[in-house]
C-alpha cells in the first residue's frame, strides 16, 4: 500500500535539509559581511581551492603509502583518491554548465 505524503512533514524535512546545506557551505574569507553580498567569483575560487586541497591530500596519502608509511593504509588512500576524483568530476561538470549558460546568453538577440 502506498502511503500518502503529508505536505507539512515534507515541508519540514525540506527546511531541515536547507538549513543543513547552508551550514555545510563554507563562507568566503573575503566576503563583505556588512553588505550581505556574496561574490560569485569568490565562491568559485573557494570551490576550486577545496578541490585542489582534496587532490593534494590524496596525492600525499598515495605517496606516503608508496613509501611504506605504516600509519597510512590502502583504504585511506583509495577513499581519498575517490573523493578527489568525484570532486574534480563535479567541478568539470559545473564548468561545462557555466560555459553552456554563457554561450546561451551570447546567442540571445537584443
C-alpha positions as CSV (number, residue, x, y, z in Angstrom):
1,X,0.0,0.0,0.0
2,X,1.3,3.5,-0.9
3,X,1.4,6.0,2.0
4,X,0.1,9.4,1.4
5,X,2.6,12.3,1.5
6,X,1.9,14.7,4.3
7,X,2.7,18.2,2.9
8,X,3.6,19.6,6.3
9,X,6.0,16.9,7.1
10,X,7.6,17.2,3.6
11,X,7.9,21.0,4.1
12,X,9.5,20.5,7.5
13,X,12.0,18.0,6.0
14,X,12.9,20.3,3.1
15,X,13.5,23.2,5.5
16,X,15.7,21.0,7.7
17,X,17.8,20.0,4.6
18,X,18.1,23.6,3.6
19,X,19.4,24.5,7.0
20,X,21.9,21.7,6.9
21,X,23.1,22.7,3.4
22,X,23.5,26.3,4.5
23,X,25.5,25.3,7.5
24,X,27.8,23.0,5.4
25,X,28.6,25.7,2.9
26,X,31.8,27.4,3.7
27,X,31.7,31.2,3.7
28,X,34.3,33.0,1.5
29,X,37.0,34.7,3.5
30,X,36.8,37.9,1.6
31,X,33.0,38.2,1.9
32,X,31.8,41.6,3.0
33,X,29.5,40.7,5.9
34,X,28.1,44.2,6.3
35,X,26.7,44.3,2.7
36,X,25.4,40.7,2.9
37,X,26.6,40.1,-0.7
38,X,28.5,37.0,-1.8
39,X,30.7,37.4,-4.8
40,X,30.3,34.6,-7.4
41,X,34.0,34.7,-8.2
42,X,34.9,34.2,-4.6
43,X,32.6,31.2,-4.3
44,X,34.1,29.6,-7.4
45,X,37.6,30.3,-6.2
46,X,36.8,28.7,-2.9
47,X,35.3,25.6,-4.6
48,X,38.3,25.2,-6.9
49,X,40.7,25.7,-3.9
50,X,38.8,23.0,-2.0
51,X,39.1,20.6,-4.9
52,X,42.8,21.3,-5.2
53,X,43.2,20.7,-1.5
54,X,41.4,17.4,-1.8
55,X,43.7,16.4,-4.7
56,X,46.8,17.3,-2.9
57,X,45.7,15.4,0.2
58,X,45.1,12.3,-1.9
59,X,48.5,12.7,-3.6
60,X,50.2,13.0,-0.2
61,X,48.5,9.9,1.1
62,X,49.3,7.9,-2.0
63,X,53.0,9.0,-1.8
64,X,53.1,8.1,1.9
65,X,51.6,4.7,1.2
66,X,54.0,4.0,-1.7
67,X,56.9,4.9,0.6
68,X,55.7,2.3,3.2
69,X,54.4,4.6,5.9
70,X,52.8,2.3,8.5
71,X,50.3,5.0,9.5
72,X,48.7,5.0,6.1
73,X,46.6,2.1,4.9
74,X,45.3,1.3,1.4
75,X,41.7,2.0,2.3
76,X,42.5,5.6,3.3
77,X,44.4,6.1,0.1
78,X,41.6,4.7,-2.0
79,X,38.9,6.7,-0.2
80,X,40.9,10.0,-0.6
81,X,41.5,9.2,-4.2
82,X,37.8,8.6,-4.9
83,X,36.9,11.8,-3.1
84,X,39.4,13.7,-5.2
85,X,38.0,12.1,-8.4
86,X,34.4,12.9,-7.5
87,X,35.2,16.5,-6.6
88,X,37.2,17.0,-9.8
89,X,34.4,15.5,-11.9
90,X,31.8,17.7,-10.2
91,X,34.0,20.7,-10.8
92,X,34.3,19.9,-14.5
93,X,30.5,19.4,-14.8
94,X,29.9,22.8,-13.2
95,X,32.4,24.4,-15.6
96,X,30.6,22.8,-18.5
97,X,27.2,24.1,-17.3
98,X,28.7,27.6,-16.9
99,X,30.1,27.5,-20.4
100,X,26.7,26.4,-21.7
101,X,24.9,29.1,-19.9
102,X,27.4,31.7,-21.1
103,X,27.0,30.5,-24.7
104,X,23.2,30.6,-24.4
105,X,23.4,34.2,-23.2
106,X,25.7,35.2,-26.0
107,X,23.2,33.6,-28.5
108,X,20.4,35.8,-27.3
109,X,19.3,38.6,-29.6
110,X,18.9,42.0,-28.1
